[in-house]
């Protein structure tokens, strides 16, 4: 979590509250770290951190959208911003798909 906070702080993002959501609470078996954050203006942020060795492809974009939909249902509200931290190579089509669906890639 410290890596995520430090990276966002360098970009000028400060949060009042940041909560980690275990994937098991949403019924997900993926190795992903999810955070729900509230910034100083009161907006909610969904932050995903993915660390894997294989390349992220288009099928992974659909998987993360499904996880995001479960997160929205779990908390009962939409998130203003969606950020994904990727520590793996990213397919160019997947990158375009992430950006077209409103994700910010770090």
C-alpha positions as a Markdown table, in Angstrom:
| # | Residue | x | y | z |
|---|---|---|---|---|
| 1 | Unk | 0.0 | 0.0 | 0.0 |
| 2 | Unk | 2.9 | 2.3 | 0.7 |
| 3 | Unk | 4.1 | 2.1 | -2.9 |
| 4 | Unk | 0.6 | 3.2 | -4.1 |
| 5 | Unk | 0.4 | 6.0 | -1.7 |
| 6 | Unk | 3.9 | 7.3 | -2.4 |
| 7 | Unk | 3.3 | 7.2 | -6.2 |
| 8 | Unk | 0.0 | 9.1 | -5.9 |
| 9 | Unk | 1.5 | 11.6 | -3.5 |
| 10 | Unk | 4.2 | 12.5 | -6.0 |
| 11 | Unk | 1.5 | 13.3 | -8.5 |
| 12 | Unk | -0.2 | 15.6 | -6.1 |
| 13 | Unk | -3.1 | 13.3 | -5.0 |
| 14 | Unk | -3.8 | 13.3 | -1.3 |
| 15 | Unk | -6.4 | 11.1 | 0.4 |
| 16 | Unk | -8.3 | 11.5 | 3.7 |
| 17 | Unk | -9.0 | 7.8 | 3.9 |
| 18 | Unk | -7.7 | 4.7 | 2.2 |
| 19 | Unk | -9.1 | 1.2 | 2.8 |
| 20 | Unk | -7.8 | -2.1 | 1.3 |
| 21 | Unk | -10.5 | -4.5 | 0.1 |
| 22 | Unk | -9.6 | -8.2 | 0.2 |
| 23 | Unk | -10.5 | -10.0 | -3.0 |
| 24 | Unk | -12.2 | -12.8 | -1.0 |
| 25 | Unk | -14.9 | -10.3 | 0.1 |
| 26 | Unk | -16.0 | -9.8 | -3.5 |
| 27 | Unk | -15.7 | -13.5 | -4.3 |
| 28 | Unk | -12.6 | -13.0 | -6.5 |
| 29 | Unk | -9.7 | -15.4 | -6.7 |
| 30 | Unk | -7.3 | -13.1 | -8.6 |
| 31 | Unk | -4.1 | -11.9 | -7.0 |
| 32 | Unk | -5.0 | -8.2 | -7.1 |
| 33 | Unk | -4.8 | -5.5 | -4.5 |
| 34 | Unk | -7.8 | -3.2 | -4.4 |
| 35 | Unk | -8.3 | 0.0 | -2.5 |
| 36 | Unk | -11.2 | 2.4 | -1.8 |
| 37 | Unk | -9.9 | 5.9 | -1.2 |
| 38 | Unk | -11.6 | 9.2 | -0.4 |
| 39 | Unk | -9.8 | 12.4 | -1.5 |
| 40 | Unk | -9.9 | 15.7 | 0.3 |
| 41 | Unk | -12.8 | 17.0 | -1.9 |
| 42 | Unk | -14.9 | 13.9 | -1.0 |
| 43 | Unk | -14.7 | 12.0 | -4.2 |
| 44 | Unk | -14.3 | 8.2 | -4.2 |
| 45 | Unk | -11.4 | 6.5 | -6.0 |
| 46 | Unk | -11.1 | 2.8 | -7.0 |
| 47 | Unk | -7.4 | 1.9 | -7.0 |
| 48 | Unk | -6.2 | -1.5 | -8.3 |
| 49 | Unk | -2.6 | -2.8 | -8.1 |
| 50 | Unk | -1.7 | -5.7 | -10.3 |
| 51 | Unk | 1.7 | -7.5 | -10.2 |
| 52 | Unk | 2.2 | -10.3 | -12.7 |
| 53 | Unk | 4.8 | -11.6 | -15.0 |
| 54 | Unk | 2.7 | -12.2 | -18.1 |
| 55 | Unk | 1.5 | -9.5 | -20.4 |
| 56 | Unk | -1.9 | -7.9 | -19.8 |
| 57 | Unk | -4.3 | -8.6 | -22.7 |
| 58 | Unk | -7.8 | -7.6 | -23.8 |
| 59 | Unk | -9.3 | -10.5 | -21.8 |
| 60 | Unk | -7.8 | -9.0 | -18.6 |
| 61 | Unk | -9.5 | -5.6 | -19.4 |
| 62 | Unk | -12.8 | -7.4 | -19.3 |
| 63 | Unk | -11.8 | -9.2 | -16.1 |
| 64 | Unk | -11.0 | -5.9 | -14.4 |
| 65 | Unk | -14.2 | -4.3 | -15.6 |
| 66 | Unk | -16.1 | -7.2 | -14.0 |
| 67 | Unk | -14.2 | -6.8 | -10.7 |
| 68 | Unk | -14.9 | -3.1 | -10.8 |
| 69 | Unk | -18.6 | -3.8 | -11.3 |
| 70 | Unk | -18.6 | -6.1 | -8.3 |
| 71 | Unk | -16.8 | -3.4 | -6.3 |
| 72 | Unk | -19.6 | -0.9 | -7.2 |
| 73 | Unk | -22.3 | -3.3 | -6.1 |
| 74 | Unk | -20.4 | -4.2 | -2.9 |
| 75 | Unk | -20.2 | -0.5 | -1.8 |
| 76 | Unk | -23.5 | 0.6 | -3.3 |
| 77 | Unk | -22.0 | 3.7 | -5.1 |
| 78 | Unk | -20.0 | 4.6 | -8.2 |
| 79 | Unk | -16.4 | 5.8 | -8.0 |
| 80 | Unk | -15.4 | 9.1 | -9.5 |
| 81 | Unk | -12.0 | 7.9 | -10.6 |
| 82 | Unk | -10.5 | 4.5 | -11.5 |
| 83 | Unk | -6.7 | 4.0 | -11.3 |
| 84 | Unk | -4.8 | 0.8 | -12.1 |
| 85 | Unk | -1.1 | 0.2 | -11.2 |
| 86 | Unk | 0.4 | -2.3 | -13.6 |
| 87 | Unk | 3.7 | -4.0 | -13.0 |
| 88 | Unk | 3.7 | -6.0 | -16.2 |
| 89 | Unk | 3.9 | -5.5 | -19.9 |
| 90 | Unk | 0.7 | -4.1 | -21.4 |
| 91 | Unk | -0.7 | -4.9 | -24.8 |
| 92 | Unk | -1.4 | -1.7 | -26.9 |
| 93 | Unk | -5.0 | -2.7 | -27.6 |
| 94 | Unk | -5.5 | -3.4 | -23.8 |
| 95 | Unk | -4.1 | 0.0 | -23.1 |
| 96 | Unk | -6.5 | 1.7 | -25.5 |
| 97 | Unk | -9.4 | -0.3 | -24.0 |
| 98 | Unk | -8.4 | 0.8 | -20.4 |
| 99 | Unk | -8.3 | 4.4 | -21.4 |
| 100 | Unk | -11.6 | 4.3 | -23.4 |
| 101 | Unk | -13.3 | 2.9 | -20.3 |
| 102 | Unk | -12.1 | 5.7 | -18.0 |
| 103 | Unk | -9.1 | 4.0 | -16.3 |
| 104 | Unk | -5.9 | 5.9 | -15.5 |
| 105 | Unk | -2.9 | 3.7 | -16.0 |
| 106 | Unk | 0.2 | 4.1 | -13.8 |
